[in-house]
Amino acid sequence: AKDFDFSRPFFDQFEDFIAAIPRLGVAVTKSENCDYNMYCVDSKNCYLCQRVQAEDCYYCYLPVYSRDCADCYNINTCELCYEVIDGQNCYEVAFAQNVVHCRNSKFLFDCRSCQDCFFCAGVRNAQYYFCNEKYTKEDYEKKIAEFKVLSRKRKEELWTDFLRLKSTLNVPVFWGNMTENSSGNYLFECKNVHESFDIKDGEDIKYAWGHIYGKDSMDTCFNYHNNNCYELCSSIHSSHLKCSYACYNECLNLEYCMLCMNNSQDLLGCFGMKKAKYCILNKPYSESDYKALRLKIIDHMKETREWGAFFPAALSDFAYNETVAQEYFPLDKVGAEKLGYRWRDSEDKSPDSLGVRTLDVPDNISDVSDSILKQTLYCEKTGKPFKIQKGELKFYKKMGLPLPVLHHDERYRARVALRNPRKLWDRQCGECKKDIRTSYVPGRTERVLCEGCYLKSLD
């Protein structure tokens, strides 16, 4: 605990204050065999996943109520899925994006309630479709027999063709449903949500990203069951939080706090507190003294022009290129440092510099033995080393998929690149010429339609 020093700006003394306080290495709770994950809860046997509530998942971002999945991004209630981006209630689906209630299918885009489909887009309530054409069960099974076990070469050819197909399709002004008076992308069951992305069940929210069940918030990201928040990052089950980071589990009335949790309330400038109340820089006060000192500090921060601003980049535990900011707002080292952000140079060495020859990975999973688990693989693109996990190998064999030859970080970057930027542009509907606001940047080859024209195009 520290006394507040009115001779110094708040952020300067806060930086010195938190330097001596330990951080959580990872945020993993109520989970089994999930040591190497981040923001993981109620999970089992997951590896290198983020924002996890799942079982037996590998290299996934936001796998919720899902199991036996790998290399997926934002999936909910899915099983046996691979390289699925934004999928819900899917079973045994691979290489798909924007899919709901699909099963036993591969290479799908914008499909709903589809079963036994291959290389399809914009299909609804379909079965035994190949390249958007209806087949009998017998003819369909003959058609896809050669794709039951994919070689790496064949998979890459299909993936190239699939990306080319995607670039020619009709797409909606935004992805989502059951949404009223809102703008952004990936908005589900929302009302009065504007300039926001990846929001489910949100109301009266603006400039937000990654919300589930929240309302009355602005300038926030990665929040779950939070209300009345401003400039907040990474919080769960809390309300009335301002300019804070990673505060969760029934917190109330926190300002400029980090890693405070478990029914903490009425805190200012605190770090790592649990079940705390009326504290400033981790020092407890009586209710009356706290309120008086808080107002005095607010006046001081207004004079230093700090009040209302989020923590500066200097207080981040991570370099710019280690954070998700680099995914959607990419900078090079020079650009990042010019803006005051730290940069971390890669410490990985190429196989040649290590004197180790890159392993020749078999093209077909049927030719892979368990000995691969003892080998070190090197990314074909970056040279970064990686290994295949035992459960991961079992998954690839069950799904008939080739082993990856890119490091999991590179595979993740490729998935992120398939999603639109978190930014909106003014355009016109490709059919009726109505003014629209969309995350599809002008000049892209997809034909972007307003909601009415898009629904008509599916008939």
Beta strands, then each sheet from edge to edge (+ up, - down):
strand 1: 28-29
strand 2: 38-41
strand 3: 50-58
strand 4: 61-70
strand 5: 73-76
strand 6: 79-88
strand 7: 91-100
strand 8: 103-112
strand 9: 115-121
strand 10: 127-130
strand 11: 133-134
strand 12: 170-172
strand 13: 176-177
strand 14: 184-188
strand 15: 191-194
strand 16: 196-248
strand 17: 252-255
strand 18: 265-268
strand 19: 277-280
strand 20: 283-284
strand 21: 377-378
strand 22: 385-386
strand 23: 425-428
strand 24: 435-438
strand 25: 447-449
sheet 1: 1+ 2+ 3+ 4+ 5+ 6+ 7+ 8+ 9+ 10+ 11-
sheet 2: 12+ 25+
sheet 3: 13+ 14+ 16+ 15+
sheet 4: 13+ 14+ 16+ 17+ 18+ 19+ 20-
sheet 5: 21+ 22-
sheet 6: 23+ 24-
end
